[in-house]
Amino acid sequence: MFTPFFHKALSSTVPLSISYHRPPPHHSRHQHRRPTLAPYKSQGKSNSKKSETSSCTPSRSPKEIMANLFRARRVGLTAATLAVAAGGSYVALRDPYVSSNDRNAGGTALETFRRKITDPAAVVPSRALQKSSLIAADSSSPLDILVVGGGATGCGVALDAVTRGLRVGLVERDDFSAGTSSRSTKLIHGGVRYLEKAVFSLDYGQLKLVFHALEERKQVIDNAPHLCHALPCMTPCFSWFDAVYYWVGLKMYDLVAGRHLLHLSRYYSAQESTELFPTLARKGKDRSLKGTVVYYDGQMNDSRVNVGLACTAALAGASVLNHAEVISLIKEDGGERIIGARIRDNLSGAEFDSYAKVVVNAGGPFCDSVRKLANKDAKPMICPSSGVHIVLPDYYSPEGMGLIVPKTKDGRVVFMLPWLGRTVAGTTDSNTSITMLPEPHEDEIEFILDAICDYLNVKVRRTDVLSAWSGIRPLATDPKAKNTESIVRDHVVCEDVPGLVTITGGKWTTYRGMAEDAVDAAIKSGKLNPTNKCLTPNICLVGGDGWDPAYFTVLAQEYVRMKVSHTGKIVPGVMDTAAAKHLSHSYGTMAEKVAAIAQNENLGKRLAHGYPFLEAEVAYCARNEYCESAIDFIARRSRLAFLDTDAAGRALPRVIQLLAAEHQWDKARQKQELQSATKFLESFKSSKNAQFHDGKHT
């Protein structure tokens, strides 16, 4: 964020006046029309160029797109069931290659993969089948690429590589998005602070980073429209110099975004600002609010985007396996080149080898530990930084407007953003050690509460903290840097051991570009032969193709939530707007499959009071999203652990009961799940498990 200094640099560029306007509506509402049913129609070669250079939606009319969407509701479940009954999975999905016959039958490679991903009869291959595919990759028939790490970058690499026609496998020792990728700020941003550094330090590297991030920001939103959206962020100004400074700086941000701009930034008076953000304080310590500058960045449901990447890669033909850990790397006889990995299935304990022409290390904060498997003397590549966030009740911030505090008392940025019906606030940026389950310190929570209370007219209380978590950022090291704040959040791709390509650094916003660079390096390292170029700029994640903001109305009008009462009686319930919107924004066009489970299998009851999560989601995620544990669901498939730790604890017994029915767990496994999940939730420092209270926020 721009900070109020360098007055002389601005003196020649300050505008004489600042105009302001009433805010436009942030979300347009569309009349949802029900089209007639029609099959998918390929556009053939005549439109192939247009389809490959457009956004993720294929070159089809809106009527055809929505026809497929509604057709999915009527035939999707039945066809998927028949496919599973016939062979255990949708067999066509197992071929990662795009043959010449595929291209001749369906036009371009892009259209072929789109059909695979959006086919209403398609189901992700079972975990057992994915494991078998990895085991089958022996020395005589290796994978092209084996990805180690199932975070945003790793799953992005798998999707990029498989859609280039390569044979791809991916293993993750915990769950997809179990680490940093589920503990982010939830922002998809270009980096306003980096733009400031670029301008005043005349640093072209920083400017190039901002250009790239702004382009990728728009790409992420377009490729997962149900999970991502533009969010206005308000910057308070307590002097006229601040107002001019931020106005100029954020207009530059708009200018750099160019055609990837979300919405124009603008200035609002103090009165207008408090109307938009009622809890914003107009008076503070020896200061008064002059106005605010509002600009736009993106926001996402991070772990669901990550899980969507993994499932989309699986539908395209990649063999993805969570809860599978690389315990050693395999080297070729008499050489140093890496040709595979020894993998342990952490669910069963079984070990197996999987061979690949290239191994891509996308381990995030743990990438150095993977590198040490190949070379125990490898020097560290990353500098881990801790970022703590807290979740507060929804009344701290209005729906649809965030607050960015550009300069705290120690020079850091603090924000409050509406997220999934609550308010997320953060963050810290400090050196840390690398652990599997980082925990926030009480002083970091108090720092965030201290920082935001200076800008609010409501009492900020420690008892309002519903959840608090810490995430480890894998920042690329700069030997000259004195602190993490001066480290450029750019990524690094290297191959310090033949056959092992490492990708690290970067940020969530640029995961797709990072993955593309890593696959390019892997192709060069292994002399691979992709059948086509990178397609990920134009591929929607599962559930995103054809999704419309008004899609929730279909769920609300056509489905009911059948619930089992405490007496065992089946009771119909309304598919209310809150539940319908939640399903629409979490699962996209797949939401009707979840709603059908709620209706047909009597799983329409809410898991936790005050939250829209349904029992049907547990069954759906176990069947379609590789949800293998209670933690997988409460933390990554739903976000209940992050939104309200205590509510997640109350929902645990029912979640475990539902997963036990899906995975045939015995009593011992159910007890183990309860113990593991309870311990996991203890690392989220809600008000009930705070370490101490100092009396400041009571």
Stockholm file with secondary structure:
# STOCKHOLM 1.0

chainA/1-698         MFTPFFHKALSSTVPLSISYHRPPPHHSRHQHRRPTLAPYKSQGKSNSKKSETSSCTPSRSPKEIMANLFRARRVGLTAATLAVAAGGSYVALRDPYVSSNDRNAGGTALETFRRKITDPAAVVPSRALQKSSLIAADSSSPLDILVVGGGATGCGVALDAVTRGLRVGLVERDDFSAGTSSRSTKLIHGGVRYLEKAVFSLDYGQLKLVFHALEERKQVIDNAPHLCHALPCMTPCFSWFDAVYYWVGLKMYDLVAGRHLLHLSRYYSAQESTELFPTLARKGKDRSLKGTVVYYDGQMNDSRVNVGLACTAALAGASVLNHAEVISLIKEDGGERIIGARIRDNLSGAEFDSYAKVVVNAGGPFCDSVRKLANKDAKPMICPSSGVHIVLPDYYSPEGMGLIVPKTKDGRVVFMLPWLGRTVAGTTDSNTSITMLPEPHEDEIEFILDAICDYLNVKVRRTDVLSAWSGIRPLATDPKAKNTESIVRDHVVCEDVPGLVTITGGKWTTYRGMAEDAVDAAIKSGKLNPTNKCLTPNICLVGGDGWDPAYFTVLAQEYVRMKVSHTGKIVPGVMDTAAAKHLSHSYGTMAEKVAAIAQNENLGKRLAHGYPFLEAEVAYCARNEYCESAIDFIARRSRLAFLDTDAAGRALPRVIQLLAAEHQWDKARQKQELQSATKFLESFKSSKNAQFHDGKHT
#=GR chainA/1-698 SS CCCSCCHHHHTTTCCSCCCBCCCCCSSCCCCCCCCCCCCCCCCCGGGHHHHHHSCSSCSCCHHHHHHHHHHHHHHHHHHHHHHHHHHSSCGGGGCCCCCHHHHHHHSSHHHHHHHHHHCTTCCCCCHHHHHHHHHHCCTTSCEEEEEECCSHHHHHHHHHHHTTTCCEEEEESSCTTCSGGGSSCSEECCCHHHHHHHHHHTCHHHHHHHHHHHHHHHHHHHHSTTTEEEEEEEEEESSHHHHHHHHHHHHHHHHHHGGGCCSCCEEEEHHHHHHHSTTBCSEETTEECCEEEEEEEEEECHHHHHHHHHHHHHHHTCEEEESEEEEEEEECTTSCCEEEEEEEETTTCCEEEEEEEEEEECCGGGHHHHHHHHCTTCCCCEEEEEEEEEEECGGGSCTTCEEEESCCTTSCCEEEEEETTEEEEECCCEECCCCSSCCCCHHHHHHHHHHHHTTBSSCCCGGGCCEEEEEEEEEECCTTCSSGGGSCCCEEEEEEETTEEEEEECCGGGHHHHHHHHHHHHHHHHTCCCSSCCCGGGCCCTTTTTCCGGGHHHHHHHCEEEEECTTSCEEEEECCHHHHHHHHHHHGGGHHHHHHHHHHTTCCSBSSTTSCCBHHHHHHHHHHSCCCSHHIIIIIISCHHHHCHHHHHHHHHHHHHHHHHHHTCCHHHHHHHHHHHHHHHHTSCCGGGCSCCCSSCC
#=GC SS_cons         CCCSCCHHHHTTTCCSCCCBCCCCCSSCCCCCCCCCCCCCCCCCGGGHHHHHHSCSSCSCCHHHHHHHHHHHHHHHHHHHHHHHHHHSSCGGGGCCCCCHHHHHHHSSHHHHHHHHHHCTTCCCCCHHHHHHHHHHCCTTSCEEEEEECCSHHHHHHHHHHHTTTCCEEEEESSCTTCSGGGSSCSEECCCHHHHHHHHHHTCHHHHHHHHHHHHHHHHHHHHSTTTEEEEEEEEEESSHHHHHHHHHHHHHHHHHHGGGCCSCCEEEEHHHHHHHSTTBCSEETTEECCEEEEEEEEEECHHHHHHHHHHHHHHHTCEEEESEEEEEEEECTTSCCEEEEEEEETTTCCEEEEEEEEEEECCGGGHHHHHHHHCTTCCCCEEEEEEEEEEECGGGSCTTCEEEESCCTTSCCEEEEEETTEEEEECCCEECCCCSSCCCCHHHHHHHHHHHHTTBSSCCCGGGCCEEEEEEEEEECCTTCSSGGGSCCCEEEEEEETTEEEEEECCGGGHHHHHHHHHHHHHHHHTCCCSSCCCGGGCCCTTTTTCCGGGHHHHHHHCEEEEECTTSCEEEEECCHHHHHHHHHHHGGGHHHHHHHHHHTTCCSBSSTTSCCBHHHHHHHHHHSCCCSHHIIIIIISCHHHHCHHHHHHHHHHHHHHHHHHHTCCHHHHHHHHHHHHHHHHTSCCGGGCSCCCSSCC
//
